[in-house]
Amino acid sequence: MRGLHPFPPAAMPLRSAAPDLPPSALLPSRAALGGLLDGLDEPLLLFDDLGTLSFCNRAAMRSLGAVGGSALAQLQGVLGPAALAWLREGLQSDG
């Protein structure tokens, strides 16, 4: 039995699967990414720079009652004051 060789072999240069496409063309579509995130079992909330809930997966809708488009203030009852303060602090430090 022969020894294992490193992969890829040093003589074989790595090539892009799509060398003529810009990097942005290799990103998943919004629909594909949304489908992937929707399939997570854990609640996922994504906020934009203004603090608006731009995406929430099904688990977040089910367990938190979150709805896309909600403002931070509308989520205080769901997230609690500590999480809300943490999010606001993060938004302020980025802006």
N, C-alpha and C positions, 0 to 999 in steps of 0.2 A: 504494500500500500504506500502510495506516495505521500509526502508531507503536504500540509495545507499551504496554499499560497495566499498572500494578501490579496484582497479584492479591492479595487480592480488591480490587475497586474500593473507594475510600474510602467511597462512598455505601452499600456493601453491608456491614452489620454481620456479624461472624462469629457463627455459631450453633452450639451443641453439637449433635452428631448425635442425642443422646438427652437433651434438656433436663430431663426429669422423673425421670431415674435418678440415684441417688447415685453419686459417683465410684467407689466400690468395685464397682459393678455393671458398670463398663466394663473392669475388669481381666480378663485371660485366666483361664480355669479352671486349676486345678492340673494337670489332665490335658493341656490344651493347652500349658501352659508346659513340662511334663515332656517332651512330644513334641518341642517346639522345641529344648530343650536336649539331648535325646537324639540329635538329628540332627547336632549339631556334630561336626566331625572331631577337635577337640582335647579332651583329657581335662578334665573339669570336676568339681571336688569342692566341695560346699557343706557347711559345718559349722554346727551350731547353737551357741548360747552356751556349752554345756558341753563343746564340743570333740568331739561325736559327729558322724560323717559322716552327714548327713541325706539327701544325694542325691549320686549319682555317675552320670554319663552312660555310655552304652555304650562310648565311647572310653576312659574311665577304667577301666571293668571289663576291657576287652580289653588295654590296654597296661600298666596298673598293678596289675591284679588286685584293685582296690578293690571293697568290698562295703558297701552302705548299712548303717548301724547300727554301724560299726566305731568304736572309740575311737581317739584320737590315738596312744596307745602302740602299738596294733596296726598302725599304718601307718608306724612308724619304718623298717622295712626297705624300704618302697616310696618314702617321701618323703625319707629321709635325715635325719641329725641337724640340719643347718642349717635345712631347711624346717620341721621339727618344732619347733625352738626359736622360729622366726619366728611360727608359728601360736600357740604357747603364749603368747608375748609379746603378740600381738594380743588374745588372749582375756583376758589379765590386765589389759590397759590399758582394755578396754571394760567390765570388770566392776567 
